[in-house]
Amino acid sequence: MSGRQHLEASLAKHSEEAAAWKSPMYSEFCTRMRDDVAAGGPTWRLLEPYAAEPADEYYELAPDVVRCELRLTIWPGGEERLLARGDVHLAPVEWLE
């Protein structure tokens, strides 16, 4: 498999994973990057030196990679309460208290 084919396959995989985690914008972004790599466009020219590297070396798309917290600050006094935890891929939110 050539470097270009490897990169196309990695981007296609990331697109599918993002769609499965209900991240349509990122899924479309990866699809367009894959198409641009296939066409030899600017994405290919930028990533060509790294195309044969395993994606796991530089990137992991998983629902727990980017965790988010919802916090409430109560004034006066500045007391802070953690209300919920989740991630950016819209997995179920863990509501606290």
N, C-alpha and C positions, 0 to 999 in steps of 0.2 A: 504494500500500500504506500503510495507516495505521500509526502508531507501534506500536499493540498487535500488529498482524499481523507487523510487522517483528521485534518482540521475541519473539513466539511462534516465528517461523521460526528466529531465532538460537538460541533455547534448544533447539529440536528438532534443529538441526544439531549443537550441542554434545553433546546426548544421544547422537546416532548416533556421533559421533567418539569419545566416551568408551567406548561399548560396543565399538567396533572395537579400541580399545587395551586392552580387558579391564579396564575400570574400572567395574564394575557399580554401585557405590554412587554415583559421580558421575553416571553415566548416569541412574539413577533420580531423583537429586536434580534434574537439569535437566528431566526429564520432569514431575515434580511442580510445579516452578516454572512450566513452560509451561502446565500445566493450570490453575494458580492465576491466571496472567495472563489466560487465556481466560475465566475465571469472574469476573474483576474483583476478585479477592481482595487480600490484603495485599501479595503480591509485586508485583502490578500497581501498587498505590498507591505503593509504595516506588520502583519503577523507571520509572514513567510519565514523569517529567521527562527521562529519558535514552533513552526507547524508540526514538526515530528515529535515534539515533547509530549509526554503523557499529560492529559488534562488534569489528572490528580495532583501533578506537581505544582500547579499554579491556581487551581480553581476547584471548588467543590460547591455544587448547588444542592443544598439540603435544607429542609424546613427549619432546622434549628441553628442554622449558621448565623442569622441576624435576629437576635432576640430584641423584643421591644417591651417597654414597660409604660404603663399609664400611671402617672403620679398626680396627686392633688396637693397643692400647697395651701394651707389655711392661714389666713391673716386676720388679725394681727398675730404676731408670734412666729410665723414661718414654719409651723409644724407641717411635716410632709408625710403623706400616707401613700403607700403603694396600693393601687386599686386592682390592677390586672397585669398579666404577662401574656405575651404571644410572640408571633414572629411575623415577618413582612410578607409571607406567602399565604396569609389568611387561614392558617390552621386554627383549630378551636382555641378560643381565648380562655385563659385560666383566670377567673375572677376571684379575688381574695376578699375575705370578710364580707 
